[in-house]
């Protein structure tokens, strides 16, 4: 790959790779940038015409959107509510019933059934627990109610 040259008026950027003790966030950027072959040349902002031109471009979309008012009267009663008929029923009860004994709720429309079976593919039953395989390929156990609150308290106290 050809070596690229980066002209910048950000003089601290030159010393980025020479630092020994850096925070994790900065270290991620350093590791990412090390994959590329480039040289940093420090120039004064007035001499860096390309960057100066780009920073002065007009934004054609600047005044298109109307500012909306923020609704500050959000009802607190609806916060932290789980949309289930019975609060003692875990959120994953339908999936657990399906995987444990092939039971599904009667009265579902075909579209609801299609979504249910699509969602059910990501869960499996290992008696007595329901597990899910997440997008990051980590298997997690489904928890609800008091157990979920106890886990959160144990992790954050």
N, C-alpha and C positions, 0 to 999 in steps of 0.2 A: 504494500500500500504506500502511496506517495505521502511524503511529509507535508502537513498543512501548516500554514502560518496564521496565527491569530493576532490581530492588532487590537489592542485594548487600552483604554485609559484607566483601567482598574489595576493600579500597580500592585496591590496586595495579591492579585491572582498569580503573579509570577512566583511568589514565595509559597504558594499553596502546597506544592510537592516537596518543598524543603522542610516543612514543619514536622517535628517529631511527635509531639503530644497533641493529638487532635481529638475532638469529640466524635462520637459514632456517626452523627449526621453528616459531618464534614468528611469523615473517612469513607462513607459510601460514595460521595461524589469523587473523591480522589481515586478510589478503586475503579469507578466507572470511566473516568477520564484517562486512566492509564492504559485502557484498551486501544486508545487512538494515538497515532503518531503525529504530534503537532508541536510547534514552537510558539511560545508566547512572546510578543514584542510589545513593549510598553510605549505608547505614543500619547502625546497630549490630545485632549478631546478636540481642540480646534483643528488639529492636523488629521484627525481620523474622519474624513469626509463621508465615508460610507455609513458609519454608525451615526454620525451627526444627521445625515439625511434621513435615515430610517426613524430616528427618534423624533423628527419634526414632521413626519407624514400626518396628514389629517385623517381622522377616523370618520369614514362616511356613515357609520352606524351610531355615532355618538349621541344624537338626540332623537333617535327613532322611537325608543321605548318610553312610554309614559311612566313616571314614578307612581308606584302603588302605595297606598297607605297600609301600614302593618296593623293587623287586627290584634290589639293588646288584650282583648276580652276573651281569651281562650278559656273555655270552662275547665277548671281544675278537676272536676269530678270525672272527666273522661280520661284523665291521665292514668297510666298504669292499669288500665282495665283490659282484661282479656275477653275477647268476644266469644264467649261460650254461654250456653244456657245454664249450665250447672257449674258454679265455681269450684266444686270439688273434683270435677272431671278434668284430667290433664289435657293439655292442648293436643297431645298425640294419641289420644284414646282410639280414634277411628283407625289410625294406621296400625296401632298395636293389635286391635281386634282383627284386622285384616290379615296381618302376618302371623298371628298366633293361631287363628282358626278359620281363615278365609271368610270372615264376616264383613259385610259392608252395610252401610246405612241404606234403608229402603227409601224410595222417593227421590233419589238423586236424578237430575236430568242427565241426558247423555253427555252433555258438555262437562258437567260436574264429575261424572264418572271418569271421563277421559283425563281430566286434570288430576283426579284422585289417583288413578293408576300410574300416571306419569310421575307424580310426587312419590308414590309408594316404592318406585324403583330404587330410590336412594336410601331406603330404610330396610333393616332386617331384624328379625326377632331371634334373640338368644335367651331362652327362658331364664329368668323372669324379666329381662330388660329389652327395650327397643333401642337399637343403635342406628345412627345415620352415617353415611359416608359423605363427607363434605367435599366442596370443590377442590380443596387443597389435599385431598386423598387421606385426610386424617379421620379416623373412626371415632365418633363421639357418642356417648350414651345420652339418651333423651331424659331430661328431668323436668319436673314441674312442681308447683306449689311450695310447700314448706321445705322440701329438699333443695329446690333451686335457690331459695332464699338463704338456707344454711350454707350452701356452697359459696354463694356470693359473699356472705359475711365472713366465712373462713378465709377467703382469698383477699379480702379488702380490709381486714382489721389487723 
